[in-house]
Amino acid sequence: MAAEKLDKRHMELLKVVHELAANDPDGVADMDKAAQRLGMNTVGKEQDREEFVARARALEEAGYVEKAGSDLAASYGRLSVTEEGRKELKGS
């Protein structure tokens, strides 16, 4: 998905991932914590999980986030914001 097709909810996720990662020693954000900040329940609700993963995937395709860590059984269990993502946040 091209960056211009990202909507407000995608940008909210990018901002939340950035804020959580900034407070993490490894510079990453846990999917569940990010989802909770957005009012989503990715553990108990499959629909929320699918929506979150779709948004995370769109941000990844735009080059704004990347998967982090070696345990990717949860698809997007941990995310970090790329330099391009930080530039986008500064510009918005």
Secondary structure per residue as TSV (DSSP state, phi and psi in degrees):
chain	resnum	aa	ss	phi	psi
A	1	M	-	360.0	130.5
A	2	A	-	-71.7	151.0
A	3	A	G	-56.0	-35.6
A	4	E	G	-68.4	-13.5
A	5	K	G	-93.5	0.1
A	6	L	-	-78.4	137.4
A	7	D	-	-103.5	-173.2
A	8	K	H	-58.3	-39.5
A	9	R	H	-67.0	-35.2
A	10	H	H	-63.4	-44.0
A	11	M	H	-67.4	-33.5
A	12	E	H	-62.3	-43.6
A	13	L	H	-63.5	-43.6
A	14	L	H	-58.3	-44.5
A	15	K	H	-63.3	-44.2
A	16	V	H	-64.5	-44.5
A	17	V	H	-60.7	-42.5
A	18	H	H	-61.4	-46.2
A	19	E	H	-63.4	-45.7
A	20	L	H	-66.0	-42.3
A	21	A	H	-65.4	-33.9
A	22	A	H	-64.3	-25.5
A	23	N	T	-100.8	10.2
A	24	D	S	-110.4	133.4
A	25	P	T	-59.6	-28.3
A	26	D	T	-90.9	-3.9
A	27	G	S	71.9	30.1
A	28	V	-	-127.5	159.5
A	29	A	E	-118.6	135.5
A	30	D	E	-77.4	137.4
A	31	M	H	-54.7	-47.2
A	32	D	H	-61.9	-41.2
A	33	K	H	-67.0	-42.0
A	34	A	H	-62.9	-44.4
A	35	A	H	-61.8	-43.2
A	36	Q	H	-59.6	-40.9
A	37	R	H	-63.6	-23.8
A	38	L	T	-95.7	4.9
A	39	G	T	77.8	23.7
A	40	M	-	-109.1	150.5
A	41	N	-	-118.2	88.7
A	42	T	T	-77.7	-11.3
A	43	V	T	-86.6	-44.7
A	44	G	T	-98.0	-16.6
A	45	K	-	-123.5	113.7
A	46	E	H	-60.8	-38.9
A	47	Q	H	-61.8	-42.9
A	48	D	H	-63.5	-41.7
A	49	R	H	-62.0	-45.9
A	50	E	H	-62.5	-42.1
A	51	E	H	-64.2	-44.1
A	52	F	H	-62.0	-46.8
A	53	V	H	-62.5	-39.2
A	54	A	H	-63.3	-42.6
A	55	R	H	-66.0	-44.2
A	56	A	H	-62.5	-40.6
A	57	R	H	-64.0	-41.2
A	58	A	H	-63.6	-40.8
A	59	L	H	-66.2	-37.1
A	60	E	H	-66.5	-43.2
A	61	E	H	-64.1	-30.9
A	62	A	T	-77.7	-10.4
A	63	G	T	86.9	16.4
A	64	Y	S	-93.3	-26.1
A	65	V	E	-135.8	162.5
A	66	E	E	-141.2	151.2
A	67	K	E	-67.5	145.6
A	68	A	-	-129.6	150.4
A	69	G	S	89.0	169.1
A	70	S	S	-98.9	-15.4
A	71	D	-	-96.1	90.4
A	72	L	-	-103.4	25.9
A	73	A	T	-60.8	-27.1
A	74	A	T	-91.7	19.0
A	75	S	S	65.0	-69.8
A	76	Y	S	-123.1	49.0
A	77	G	S	-59.6	-36.3
A	78	R	E	-139.4	137.6
A	79	L	E	-129.6	150.2
A	80	S	E	-129.2	153.3
A	81	V	E	-90.7	134.1
A	82	T	-	-82.4	171.2
A	83	E	H	-59.2	-40.9
A	84	E	H	-61.4	-39.5
A	85	G	H	-65.8	-39.0
A	86	R	H	-65.7	-38.5
A	87	K	H	-62.8	-42.2
A	88	E	H	-61.9	-42.0
A	89	L	H	-64.4	-39.4
A	90	K	H	-66.4	-32.3
A	91	G	H	-82.2	-15.3
A	92	S	-	-97.0	360.0
